[in-house]
Amino acid sequence: MVFTSRTVPWDKAAHSRELLLSREWLVTNGLGGFASGTIAGAVTRRYHGLLIAALPTPHGRTVMWSHVSEFLRFPDDDVVSLGAEERAGGQLDLGAADYLHEFRLENGLPVWTYRVRGIVLEKRVLMLHLQNTVHLIYRILEAETRPRLELRPAFYFRHYESAVNEGLPAPYHLSAIEDRYEVSAAQSELPPLRMKLANDDAQFTVSPQSIHQVFYRVEQSRGYAYEGELWSPGFFVVDMQERDLTAIIASTEAWDIINVLTPETALAAEEERRAKMLDEALPEARSKFAAELVLAGDQFIITPAGRSEEAARAHAAGDEVRTVIAGYHWFTDWGRDTMISLEGLTLVTGRCLEAGYILRTFAHYVRYGLIPNMFPDGEKEGLYHTADATLWFFHALSRYLHYTDDRTTLHLLLPVLIDVAEYHLRGTRFNIHVDPRDGLLAQGAEGYQLTWMDAKMGDWVVTPRRGKAVEINALWYNALELLARWCREEGDVKHAEKYGDAAKSARDSFNQRFWFADGGYLFDVVDCNGQSQANDSSCRPNQLFAISLEHPVLDQKRWASVVNVAQKKLLTSVGLRSLSPDHPDYKPIYSGDLRSRDGAYHQGTVWAWLIGPFVDAWLKVHPDDTTRARKFLETFPQHLGDDGIGTISEVFDAREPHFAGGCIAQAWSVAEVLRSWIKTA
């Protein structure tokens, strides 16, 4: 049953091996765990591995299985020429570019096809939903001879953020009972990695081996440690015939869980789950590019592992815990990213029940009128240093109500929203407060990065934007208008009038203070660092939210000018620049070590997610021209064949050819492109 497919053909005569090393695949398990690597099979990042398990606190996401070496043996042949990948004894390394015929995503899952001297071998990677279990599945599709498949797994247990030379080195302990094997690290509280080969004729040969100087080339380019070691206890071997299927199963789950599903039944169950996903999505999202994005979006929606107290509280109320991973490989769940992504990931995809779970999950974590900025990996409590995530919460709830009209959730959350508004009006943490002189929302604390432009390197806050930021006030006005309406609908006239008056004050001041007449667009920040009339005229995409939100704060007569400036200075084929090229701080390339990357992160670097608010704003100026609006998205289907196959990257260089950078899969990139694609259908 194939409903979406994306192929990366391979021809060693026509393509560079670089393609196999630079294209990456990703499979996730709905817990925050994942498997990922290059098409070639080489591990090039610290985050690559066949099982990065989402373990309970305090462990967090942990690399449990790093790599597998795969060989075919032909015992009747004296010599087999393998070029640069030659091995002694007629042994064939499947990582060699010589034998790969095709890589494809089938229903969003990676599939490799190899052609080797009359044999066609297929390989798949499958993670079981809501389990830290991976199946690496092999099947002979055609065979003129009976090859022997040899698989040597290799490990180096470490937290997924640890450097490649920092972890739990050998000695590892191997234990075996019948066909079940367990690998554990000495003096470690990690669960063992349990492995078996799903084939009755398989054998395991104990042959410990250390693999030295494993080279992680992407880590080198990013300025991190890039050489490490792996350890292998031995190898599995199995003689295969045509149509035979075998699989290595690896897991941190208990054996009684691991043994429930065979590779065949596990694959069928996952295909059924994905088919249901597409059936539940909006009709416009059930095929072609949109369907690929629906499947890509599923990677980010998780039940967080390890937050047992949170799960117990939710279950007691008849609810469930859900959140959104901001990006793979390294982000956890972020409040801002979750709220921006909610419509594209859950509402246009028909996952409204989970959208409600997400909103109620975050409502539980409101402290001092703020939702968490992010949850550090392996921890139970969030960090709250954000000025905009809480305001995006209002937007997300509004979109949820538009799709569901779930008045029960509104009634449940309204006291929380009123509390949020009151904290903002009187002032809360990080100097987030409404200025009583003009009704605008100010924010900023020394050493903190509170807006979405949040790059920080040590003590260096790259774009502090302290003061009254344009998108913060657009979001504040939108939140006040929404809250006033909800209070009226719930019969709370007193609060409705109060927030309506606050909204009017903010709107009047916004239109007086933020218009930069000389440029024909909006100031990015006014009253910078609390200094009256100290305004930042940097041309940034943040101003678009003054138009794109449900309740636009900017006077309509100025919409066209702002959109035209953004289109001229900021728009690219893969999103919007974070700073106009005519600014002296503009950085066109996002690359190098951490300091170099952070210095460019919001100083020109293109963000794919910003295409969503741009399309919204553009359609408000040109409401009848969805055809032209769709053209702003036409490069993204092609991008799904680059970098992270089948998904959308976090950022891109600001100048052509717009090479991708950052995370290979970013939640709000996928969500906003999908939402905009449906909107312009």
N, C-alpha and C positions, 0 to 999 in steps of 0.2 A: 504494500500500500504506500505509494509515493505521491504526496500532494505538493511538495516543493522540492526543488533540486537546484543546486548551484554548483557548477563544475569548474575546476581549475585544471585544464588539460596540461599535460606535460610531454614535451618532445625534447629529448636531450640535445638534438641537433639544432633546434630552433630557440631554445630557452636557456638562460643562464641558471646555474645552480643557485644563484642568489635568490631567485624566486622561491625556491623551496625552503630557504633559510629565513626569509623575511615575511612569509605568509604564515599566520598563526591560527590555530583552531582553539575552540573553547567549548567545554561541556560542563554543566553545573548540576547541582543536586537539590536545590531548593532549601538548603540549610546555610548557604554561604560558601560551601566547599565546591571544589572544581577540579577538573583535569584540563591541562592545556600544554601546548607545545608547538613546534614548527611542523610544516608538512614533511620536511626531511626527517623528522624524528630527533633532531639534535635539540638539546636543552640550551637555550641561549639567554634565558633570564633566570633569576633566583626563584621566580614564581612558576616556572615550568615544572610539570610533573604529571604523572598518571593518577595520583591521588593526593590532593591537598585537602585533607579532612577538616571539617568544621567541628572542632572538639569543644566540649564544655569548658567554661571558665575554670581555671585560669589559663588554659592552654591556647585557646583560639585556633585559628587556621594553621595547620601544621603540615609540612611536606612529609608524607609518609612513604611514597613510592616515587622515585625520581625518574627512572629510565628503564627501558628494556631493550636488550640487544636481540635481534631476530635473525635467524639464519635458516637457510634450506640446505640440506645435505643431499648429494647425489652419489651414493657409494659406488656405482658402477663406472664412474668417470675418473680417469687418472688425473686429468688437468682440466680446470675450468678457468678461462680467462675472465677476470673481473675488473680489469683496469686498475684504477686507483684504489678500488675496494677489494682487491684480491685477498683471499684467505687461503691458508694451507688446507690440503685434503679435500678439495672440491667443495668448499663451503661458501655459501652465497649470503652476503649481508644485505637484507632488504632495505636498509637505509640508503643504499647506493642509488644515485640518480639513474643509473643504467636500467633499472628494472621497474621503476614506477611508471605506470601507464596513465593513471588519472587519480586526482583527488577531487572529491565532491562532498557537499553537504546534502544529505538526503533527509528530508523532514527536519532540517536543522542539525543533524548529527553527522560527524565526520566519517567518511568511508575512503579507504585507499584501495586501489586495484593495481596489482603487480603482474607483469607478464615475464615469465622466466622459463625459457626453453620448453615451450609447449604446455606450461602450467599457467593458469590464471588463478591468482590468490587474492582474496578480498579480506580486508581488515577493518574492524569497526571499534570505536570507543563508546561505551555506554555507561552512564552513571545512573544508579537507581534513585528514583525520586524520594527525598527525605531520608536517605541513607548515605553513610560514608562508605559506599561500596562502588567499585568500578569493575566492569567486565571488559576485557580486551579480547575481542572475538575474531577468530580466523576461520575462513571457509575456503576450501578448494572448489572453484567453479568449473574448471576444466583441467584435465591431467592426462598426459601421455605416459607418465611414470608415477611411482609412489615416492614422493619426497618425504624426508624426515624434517619436521619443524623443531627447531631448537630455540628456546627462549630463556635468556638470562636476565632476571630482574636485578636492579641495583638500587641502593638506598643510601640516604644520609638524612636521618631524622632531624628536623629543625623547624622553628617557627618560620612561616613563609616570608616574614620581613627580615629575618636574620641574613647576614651576609653569607655567601656561598662557602666561606671557610670558617663559619661559626655555627656549631650545632652539636649533635651528639655523635662523636666519632666512634669508630670501632674500639673495643669489641662489641659486636652485636651477638645476641644469642639466638640460635635456631633450634626449634623443637619440632618434632613431627609425630603425629599419630595417624597411622594409615595414610590417607591421601591428603591430610590436612597439615599445613605448615604454619608456624608462627615465628615471626622475627620481632625481637624486642631489644631495646637498648639497655645496657647495664646502668644501674643506679638512676633509672628514669621512672617518673610517674605516668608517662604516656602509656596508652593502651598498646598491646602488641598489634602488629600488622599481620592479619591472618590471610593466607593464600592457599589456593588450590587450583589444579588444572581440571577443567570440567571435561574429562575424557577418561574412560575406564582403562584405556591402554597406555596412559601417560606414565612416565617415569621421571623421578627427580634424582639428579646426581649431585651429591655434596662435593663442591669444589670451590672453596672460598677464594675470593679474588678482590684485591683492592685496585681501583681504577684511579690513577693519579692524574693530576693536572687537567681535570675537566675544565674546558674553557667556555665561559659564559660571555659571549661577545657583546650582547646588548648591555650587560652590566658594565663592561669596560667602557663602552661609549657613553654611559651615564655617569661615569666617575666613581664607580663602586668596586669593591673587591670582585675579581672575575675568574679566579682559579680555585677549584675545590677538589674534593675527593668523593668517590662513591664506593660502596662496598656491596659485593654480591656473594650470597651464600652458596650458589651453585646454579644449575640450570635444569629446566624441564625439557623433555624430548617426547615427541609423539609421531608415529608414522601416520600419514594422512592419505586418504583416498578421495576420489572425486565426490563432491557434495558433502564431504566430511566437515563437521564444525567442531572446533575446540575453542576454549577460552581460558585465560587466566582470570580468576576472580580474586580480587584483593579488597580487604575491608578492615575497618576498626570495629565493626559490629560483632555481636556474639554469633557463634556458629549456627545456633538455631534460627537466627535471622538470615544469615548468609545463605543457608541451604534451602530457603523457601522457594526461590525462583531459579530455574535453569537459565542459561543464556538465551535460549529460544523464547521462553515465556517472559523473561524480563524485557527483551526487545519488543515483543508483541504488546506488552503492557504499556511501555513508553510510547510506542506508536499510537496506541489507542488514546492515551492521555493527550498527545499532541493533536490528534484529529479532533478531539472534543474541544480543544482550545480554539481551533479555527472555526468550528461549528458555532461556537458561542460568540465570536467576534461580530462586529458590524458587517453587513454583507459586503461592503466595499473593501474590507480587510481580509477577505478569505482566500485570495489568490494572488499569485505573482509576487511582486515586490512587497506589497503590504503584508501578505501572509508570511514572508520571510521576516519582516520586522515584528510581527506578532510572536513568532517563535523566538526571535532574538530578545524581545522584551521579557519573555518568561524567565530568562536567566537571572534577572535582577530581583524578582519577587521571592522573598524567602521567609521561612519560619526560623527566626534566629536561634542557633544552637547555644545552649548554655545559660539562657535566662530563665531558669526554672521557676523562680519566684514570680516573674512576670506571667509565665504561662499558667501557673496555678491561680493567680488572681483572675486572669481572663477566663479560664475554664469555669471558675466558680460563678462567674456572671454569665455563663453560656456563650462566651466569646472566644476568639482565637487571636493569637499574636501574629502580626505580619509586619514586615518592613521592606525596605528597598535598598539593595546594595547599589551604591552610587556608580561604581565602575570596577571592572576587572583589568588588572589583577589585584591592585593594592587597596582600593577604597573599602571602607565598611559602609554602614548605613548612615546617611547624612539627612538631617531634617529638611534642609533647603532642597536638595536634589530630589528627595522623596515627594515633596509637595508639588514641585514643578513637573515631575514625571507622572504624577498620579493619573491624569486624564489619558495620556498616551499609552501607559502601561496597563491600566486596569479598566478604564471606562469605555474606550473605543474597542477594547478587546473583549468586552462582555464579562469582565471579572469584577463586577460591582460589589459582590459580597466581600471579596478581599479588599476592595477599596475602603469599605466600611471598617474592616478589621484594622487597616493601616491607620485611618484617622483616629479611631478609638485608642489604638496602641499609643500613638504619639500624644493624645490628649492626657493620658495617664501620666506622662512625663513632664507636664507643664510645671515649671518652677519659676517663681518671681515673674510671672507673665511671659515666659519664654519657653519654646520647645527646644530640645537639644539640637545643637549644631551637628554633632556626630557622636557615635558610640565607638570608643577605642576597641580594637580587636581584643577579645578575651576578657572584657570588663562588662559589668552589669549596669553601670550608671553612665549617663551621657555627659558631654561637655556643652556648655551653654553660650559660648562666645559667638553669638550671631545676632545681628539686628534685623535681618530680613526673613529668616526661616519661619518665624512665627506669623509674619504677615502673609507669607505664601500659604500658610495653613488655612486662612480665610478663603483664599482663592481656590484651593483644592476642595474645601468643603462645598463651596458654591458650585463647582463643576460636578461634584458628586450628587448634589441635590438636583441639578439640572437633569441628570441621567436617571435618578432613582426616586426623587421626591420622598426620601426617607425622613419623614418628620420625627420619627422616634429618635434617630441619631441627632438631629438638630436640637430637639428638646433636651437630650442628654448632654450635649456639648455646649449649649448656650451659656450656662453659668460659667464655664471655663473661658469662653470667649469674652464675656463681660469682664471677668477677672483680668484677662490679658489687656483689654482696652484700658481698664483703670490703672493697671501698673504702668502702661505707657504714658498715660496722661499725667500721672504724678511723678513718674521717673522710676527706673529700675536699674538693674546691673549694667555695667559698662557705659554708664552715662547715657543710656537710652532714655530720652524724655521728650515731651512736647514743650517747645518754647512758648510760654504763655503770651509772648508779645505778638506772635504771628500764627500760632497754631500748627507750625511745621515740626516734624519729628527730627530731632538731632541725635547723633550717636558718636561714640568715639572714646576710647580709653588707650592710654599710652601702652604700646607693646602688643596691642591686639588688632586683628584684622577682622572686622565685623560684617562687612558686606561680602557679596559673592566674589568680588575681586580680592581674594584672601591669601595671596602668596606671601609667605614669610620664610626667611632664611636666618636662623639664629635670632638675633635681636632686630634684624632688618625687616620691617614691614614695607613691602615694595610699593603698594598703593594704599596708604592708610585711609584716605577719603573720609577723614574725620570732619564732622560738621553735619550739614543737611544735604544728604545725597539724593539725587534726582529719583532713582528707582525706589528708594526707601519711602519717599513721600508719595510717589504714585501708588505704592502698595498700601501705605497708611490710609490714604484717602479711599481707596477701593475697599479696604477692610472696614472703615467707618460706615461707608454707604451700605455695605452688605449687612453689617451688624445692626444698623438702624432699621433696615427692612425686616430682618429676622425678629428683632424685638417687637416691631409692630405686628408681625404675623402671629407672634406668641402672646400678644396682648400686653406687653410691657411698654406702655406709652411713655413713661418717664425716661427710661433709658433710650428709647427710640429718638425722642426729641434731643436728648443730650448729645448722642453720637451724630445725629443729623446736623446739629449746630457746629460740632467740632469738624465735621466734614466740610461744611461751607467755609469755615474759617481757613482750613487748610487749602482748599481750592482757590479762594481769593488770593491768599498769600503766594501760593505756588505760581499762579499766572503773573503776579507782579514781580516775583523775585527770580524765577528761573529762566525767563525768556532772554536769550542772548541775541539782541537785534542785529549786531554786526555780522554774526555768522548765520543767522536764520535758523538756529537750533537752540537747544536747551543747555544751560550750564550743567556740568556734571555734579558739582557740589557748590552750595552757597554757604556763607559764613564758615569758611574753612577754619578748622581748629578753633572754633568759637569766636573768630574775629568777624565782627559785623562788616558786611560788604566786601569781604575777601572771597571772591568767587573763582572757581576753577572752570575755565572755558574749554577744557579738553573735550574733543568730539569723540564720544564713546557711545556704544549701543544702549547703555542704560536708559537713555532718554525715551526709547521706544515704548517702555512700559507706561509712560504717561498717556499713550494712545491705545495700546494693545489690550489692556485689562478691561474687564467687564464694565467698570465705571471709570472712564478715562478722565484724568484730572486736568488735562490740557484743553484749553479752548479749541473748539473744532476748527476755527479759522486758521490755526497754525499747524494743523496736522500735516498738510501737504508739504510744507516747507521742511519739517523735520524728517519726514519719510524720504523726500528727495535728497536731502543731505546724506542721510544714512545709506541710501542706495548708491550715491556717487562715491562716498568716501570709505564706507565700511563693508558693503556687500561683496562677497565672493561666491564662487560656485559651490562652496562647501560650508557656508555659514557666514558669520559677520566677524570682522576684525574687532578686537577689543580696544583699539585706539587708531585714530586716523593717521595715515602715512605722513601727513604734513606736520605732525607733532615732533618736537625735538627728541622726545623719549621713545619714539616708535622703534620697535624691534621686529624685523620682518621674519626672523628665523627662530624657531623653537628647537634648540638642540644643546648639546654639551653637558657639562656637569650640573649638579643641582642648583648652584648659584646662577649659572648662565640661564638655565631653564626658568627658574623662578623670576629672574629679571625680565624675561620676555613673556611670561605667562598671561599677563593682562596688559601688556604694552604693545599690542599689535596682533599677537597670536589669534588665529581664527577659532571660534567656538561654534561647533555644529548646532548646538541647541538653540542658539540665538536666531536661527532661521525661523523658528516658530513665532516668536513675538514680531519679527519683521513681517512675516506673511500676514499675521493678524492686523498689524498696523497698515500695511499696504492695502489690504482688502477693505479697511474702513475708509480709505481714501478712494479706492477703486472697487466699490462693492459688487459690481457686475462683471468683473473681469477675472474669473477664476482660472481661465486658460493661461493668461500671462503669469498669474501667481504660481501655477504649477511649474512653470519654467524655472523658477528659483530653486526647485527641488530636483531637477532632472539629472544632476551629477551623482546623486546618492545611490541609485541602483548600481551604477558602475563601481562605486566605492565598496560595495559589499563583496567584490572580488579581490580587494586589496587588504593588506595589513591584517586585521582580524576578520577572517572569512565569515560572511553572513551577518556582520554587525557593523556598528558605526563607531568610529574612534572619538576620543575626547576632544582633541584639538588638531589644528593644522597650521603649517607655516602660512604667514600672511601674504606671501608672494608666490606666484606660480613656480613650480607645478603643485604647490600646496601639499607637500609631504605631510603625512599624518604623524602625530606624536601623542604623548601621554598614554592613557589607558587605551587598549585595543577595543574595548567595549564599554561604552558609557551610557548610563541609564537615560539621562535627559536628552542625549543625542538621539537615541533610538526613539524615545517617547515623543519628542517634539517633531521629528521628521515624520513619524507615522501619523501623528495627529494632524499635521499640516497636509500630508498626502491625502488623508480622508477628507479634510475640509475643502481641498481644491479638486476633488473628484468630479 
